[in-house]
Amino acid sequence: MNPRTKLLIAQPDGAKLVSLLLWLEQYTDLEVVGTTCSGDKLAVCTSYHQPDVVLVDFSLLAQDQPEATAKIKNTDSHPAILVMHESDIAPMETALGKDLDGYINPKLALSQLTESIRKAAQKRVISVAPVYVPATMAG
């Protein structure tokens, strides 16, 4: 059995957050490990909860997106970052989105949201420190 995908949700709108939580609780392969409604606490929550994917509302990143995404990416779990964006213009297509792993448009069906989370978790890159492995001599 594959381990559950750990998800941190950063959403300032309480109604949207509750809707997401209720929807995601039916999926046994996804585990919401934390939530926050503040962009200021996002990096701290990411470091504490060590999620595989951070689902964040664009409004929480808008003021200082490059620094915020760098702080999230530099945590020990190196999570994928999916941004919920309210407009039809994807942040992935702008300079703001160069470090993001994907975006969720409000027109996206909730079933597509869960599939996007799974794909982002599979594509994330984990940097590994070089390991010394001594060679053995044959013979």
URFEN-V651874 format. One record per helix or strand of 3 or more residues. SS is the DSSP state (H for helix, E for strand). FROM is the first residue (numbers start at 1). TO is the last residue. Records with the same first field share a line. If there is no record, write none. Layout:
SS=FROM-TO + FROM-TO
This chain:
E=5-10 + 30-36 + 53-57 + 80-85 + 102-105
H=14-24 + 42-49 + 58-60 + 65-73 + 91-93 + 95-97 + 110-123
